[in-house]
Amino acid sequence: MNSRWTLFQNKSFVMYWLGYLFSALGDAVFFLVFSWFIVELTGSGLIMGSFLLTMGVPRIVFMLYGGVIVDRLNPRTVMFYSDIFRGIIMLVMFAFIFTSYTPLLLLYILAFSFGLVDSFYWPAVTAIRQRIVHKHDYAQSNSLLGATWHISAIGGPIVGAFLLITGYSLAMLILAVFYFFSAATLFFVKLLPSKQAVSVDSGERKVLKDIKEGFQFVITSPLLLTIIIAALFANASFSTLQVGLPFLAEYYEVGSAGLSTMTSALGVGGVLASLVLSFIIIIKNPTPKMGMMAFLFQGIFIFLIYFTTNHLQVALLVASVGITTAVLNVVGNSVYQSIIPEHVMGRVSSIMIIVAQGVTPIAQGIGGWAIDHFGPHVIFAAGGSIEIIVASIAIFIPAVYHYKINAESV
């Protein structure tokens, strides 16, 4: 069989991929349906913001503990119960909407619960990939999973809009089915044998000690520390798109249609690049240097938005950013899976997710202030410049530049 299709002979990966599709699609639909439900129920931007905050805080606060649990148990078990609990949350919401009784307090409780479950799910969904595919399939599997995420991000709102026509109660019921189906696929996922023996006292160790071990692994690995720092600045730069594009739409007087064109370009570029990297150009030996080059080009494309004169030029550059994002997803995840031992993958993954998500609101807040004072174009020039500088430096850090020499010893 053609090497491009050998990954699909791995039944465990195929079932994981199928479950991941329904889970990611469920997340995308959930955010659209719940957001619109709050708008119709309250019409309050403050409640919308506090709802998202209530969901985001436990996700960040408990993420490190979630990583510890993933490393102590196994990621498949954590994923299974996470999907089950998310399905139950949807059923609870279905029951209240069906009876036409939806107190505001309930929304906050469900938001907190969903965020809490997410804090366990995301370290698990990352850690399990080492246990279902072999090293030579890391790049292709990550490309395919990246394409799946982009497709879900594009298709989720479409599915959500259709479900809203049928009514909120049915939408919640279907969302529950999505999550339960995702959980069911995990029964058919068989994990590869662990390469690291689990310490006999692992169940008795203090949680704080486990968390400390995760941080120690990060700060004692020059390569991993460099990648995480570069990713922090890259995510900050990427955040300029989220806060700046609506104001560019206003500046160019293209309204919501123009904003939709610009924002959807990111997903289109990401999907096309991910599919190409999955089936046509399969990266055999991803290196950190490739990742830093992708960071560099992402920064260049964001910087060039400063010089645009219409929203179509912006859309073209945003699509290019989507392409670099797809490359980063493939290269970054493949390198992580190669250098991070299985027994700390959950904790290290949680640290990386916290860094990625934690910098976003800060960068968006600074970006919003800059727009009010200097206009929307300036934040793209600033964000892109910072990413270009950081990536240019990181490429020549010895741990990155000499990766092929040092990879075995990391």
N, C-alpha and C positions, 0 to 999 in steps of 0.2 A: 504493500500500500504506500502511496505517496506520503512522504514525511510530513507534509502539511496537514494530513488527516489522522496521523497516528495518535494524537492527543485524544481523539474521540473514541479510541478503543479503550480508553480508561473510563470504565463505567462509573467509578466513584467520582471522577471529575465531572462527568456529564450530569450526574444527579445533583452534585453540589452546584453546578452552573445553573441548572434548571431552578433549584430552590433559591439561589441568589437572584435570579431574574424576577421571580414572584415577590421576593422580599423587597428588592429595590423598587420594583414597580409599585408595591404596596406603600412604601415610604413616600414616593412621589405623589401618589393619589391622596394619601393621608393628609399631607401638608396642604394640598389644594382644597380638599373637601372641608377640612377643619377650619382653614383660614376663612373660606367663604361662609361657613356656618357661623363663625364668630361675627363676621361683618353683618350678616342678616339678623343675627340675634341681638347684637348690642350696638352696632354702628360706631364703635369706639376704637380709635387708634391706640389709646392708652391700654385698653384691655387686650388688644391684639399684641402689643409689645410685651405686656406683662405675661401673657400666655406663652409667647416664644421664650421669654426669659425663664419662666418656671420650668420649661422643658429643657432649656440649655444648661442651667446651673447644675442639676444632678448629673447630667451627662458628663460634664467636666469634672465635678467634685469627686464622683465615684469611679471615674475611668481607671485610675491607678489600682483601686481595689479590684475592679473588674479584670484587669490584667493579671493580678495575683491569682484570682480564682481560675482563670483560663490556664495558667501555668500549673496550678495544683491539680486540677481535674483534667479534662481534655476539651479542646475547643468544640468538638462535635456536640458534646453534652450541653455546654453552655449555649451554643447556637440553638439547639433544640428547645430548651426551656425558654429562651428569649423569644423565639417565634411563638411558642405556645402562649406566653404571657401577653404578647402584643395582640394575639388573636382574641384572648379573653378581654382585654381592654376594649377592643372593637365591639365585642358582644355586649359588654356593659353599656357602651354608648348606644348601641342599637336598641337595647331594652328601654333606656330612658327616653330616647327620641320617639320610639314607637308608642310610648304612653303619654307623649307630649309633656313630659316633665324633665327639663334640663336646667337645674340650678347652676348658677355661675360657679359656685364652689366645686361642683362636679368637674367642670372643665379644667380647673386648676389641678385637681387631684389626678385626673387622667393625664394631663400634661406632665406633671411631676413623675408619674408612674412610667410613662412612655420614655421620658428622658433617662430615668433610672435603668430601665431595661436596656436601652441603647448603650449605656456605659459598659455593659457586659458583652453585648452582641458584637460591637465593632472590634475590640481586641481579638475576639474569637474568630470572626470571619476573616481576619488577616492572618492569624496564627495557623489556622487549619490548612492553609494552602501549602505549607511545607510538608504536610502529612498526607496529601492526596496526589501530588504530582512529583515526578522526579526532576532533578536539577536541570536537565537539558530541555525540559518543557516549561520552565519558569516563564520565559519571555512570551511564548505564544499564549500560555494560559492567562497571563496578566493582560495581554493585548485583548483577548476575547472578553475577559471580565470587565476591562475598561470600556469596551464597546457596549457591553450589556448595560453598564451604569449610564453611559451617555444616552442610549436608546430609551432607558427607563425615564431619564430626566426629561426627554422630549415627549415620549409617549404617555407618561404619567398624567400630565395635565390634560391631555386629550381624553384619556380614559376617565379621569376625574370629572371632566365637563360632561361627558356622556352619563356618568352615574348620577350626577346632580339632577339631570332631567328626570331620572326615575325616583328621586326622593332621597333624603338623608338616611332614613332608616335602612333602606335596601343597600345604599352605598356602604354603610358600616358593616352590614352583614357580608357583603362581597369582600370587603377588606379583611374581615376575619377569616374567610375562606382562603384568601391569598396567603396569610401568615400560617394557617394550619397546613396548607399544602406545602409551603416551604419547609415546615418542620417535618412533614412526612417524608420528604425526599432524603432527609438525613439518615433514615433507617437503611438506605441502600448505599451509604457512603462508608467505605472501609478505609481505615487509616493505615498508612505505611508504618512499619515498626519504628519506634522512636530510636534515634541515634544516641540519645543521652539517657543514662539510667536515672530514675527518679530517686532522690535521697530518701532513706527510710524515715527520716524525721521531718519530711516536708510538710506533713499535716500538723506538726506541733510548732513549727516556727512562727514567730510573731509576724503579723501582716506588715508592720513597719519595717521589719528586717528584710522581708521579701521585696518591698518597694525600694528600699535602700540598695539592694543588690541590683535591681533594674537600673537605677540611676548610676551606680558605680560602673556597670557595663558600658553605659553610654559615654560617660566622661573619661573612661580609660581607653576608648577606641577613637583615635584621632580621625579615622575615616568616617565613622558614624556621626561623631560630633560635628565634623565639617559639613556633612550632608544636612544634618538637622538645622544648623545655623543658616546655611544657604536656603533651605526650604522655608525657614521662618521669614526671611526677607522676600523670597519669591511669593509667598502667600500674601504678605502685606502688599506687594506690588499688584498681585492679581485682584486683591480686594478693591482696587481703584475702579475696576470694571463694574462691580456691583453698585457702587455708590455714584459713579460718574456717568454711566450711560443714560440714566433717565434725564440728567441735566443736559447732556448732549442732544438728546431727542428734543428737548425744549429749545435749546439754542438753535438747532437747525430747523425748527418748526415743522417736525414730521409727526408729532403726536405719538399715540400708543402703537400705531401700525409701524412707524419707524423704529420705535423702541423694541418691538417684537422682532423686527428684522435683524437688528443689531445683536440682541441677546440670543436669539435662536442660532445665529451664525457660530457661536461658540460650540454648541452641541453638534451642529452639522460638521464642523471641522474635526471635532473629537471623534465622532462616529466614523467618518471616512478614514481618518488616520489609523484608528484602532482596527478597523477591518483590514486595511492594507497590511498592518503589522501582524495580523492574525493569520492571513492566508497567502500573502504575496511576498512581502519582505519580512521574513522572520529573523529577528536579531538573535544570533547564536550565542554571542558572548557579551552581554551588556556590561558596561563599565561605568564607574562614577564619572569619568571624564565625559562620556556621552550625556549623562544627566546634566552636568554643568553646562555643556554646550546648549542643551535644550533650555536651561534656565537663561542662558545668555540671549538666545534668539527670542525667547518669550519677553524678556526685558526690552529688546530692540523693537518688537512689534507693538508693545504697549507704549513705548516712548514715541513711536511714529504717529500714534493717534493725535499727538499734539499738533501735527502739521496738516491734519485732515480739513477738508473744506465742505464735506457733505457726509450724510449718514451711510451712504453706500461704501465709501472709502473706509469708514469706521468698521462696517460689517466685514469687509475683506480682511482687515487687520485682526479683528476679533476671531474670525475663522482660523487665521494663522496661529493665534494664541491657542485655540482649541487643538490644533495639530501638535503644538509643542507640549500641551498638557497631556495628550495621549502618549507621546514619547516618554515624558516624565513618568507616567503611570507604569509603563512597561519596564523602563530601565530602573527606576527607583525601587519598585517592589521586587524586581528580580535580584538586584544587588542586596537589598535587605534580607531576602530569603537565603542568600548565599553566605552572608557574613554573621547573621544573628543565630545563635544556637536555639534549638527548639525549646529548651527548658526556661528561657527568658523571653521568648518571642512575645508572649502576651503582655508582659510588663513593658518591654521596649516599644511595642506597638502602641500601647496606651500613652506613653510619653510622647511619641511622635504625633499622635492624634491631638493631644492636648496642646502641643506647640502650634500645630496647624490651625486648630479651631480657636485657640486662645488669642492669637494675634489679630484675628479678623475684626472683632468689634473695635479694637483699639485703632487699627488702621482705617477702618471705616469712619470712626469718629474724627480722626485727624483729617481724613479726606473731605468729610462734610464741612469742617471748619475752613479748609483751604478753598473749597468751592465758593463759599460765601464771601471770601476775601479776595480771591484771585481769578475765579471763573473755573469752569470744568476742565478746560484743556491742560491747565497747569499741573493738575494732580497726576495726569498720565505721564507728563515729562518727568516729574519728580519720582514717581514710583518706578517707571521704566529705568531711569538713570541709576537708582539705587540697586536695582536687580542686576543691571549690566555690570556695575562696579563689583558687587559681591561675587557674581559668577566668574568674572575675569580673574579675581584674586583666588577663588576657590579652585579653579582649574589647576593652578600651579602649587597648591598645597601638596607636599610630598605624598601623603597617604592617598590622595586622589590621582596625582600624576603618575605614580609608580604602582598603581593598583595591581596590575598583572604580576608584578614581582612579589608584592606583599600579600596578595589575596589569600594565599594558603595559611598565612600566619596570623590573620586578623582574628 
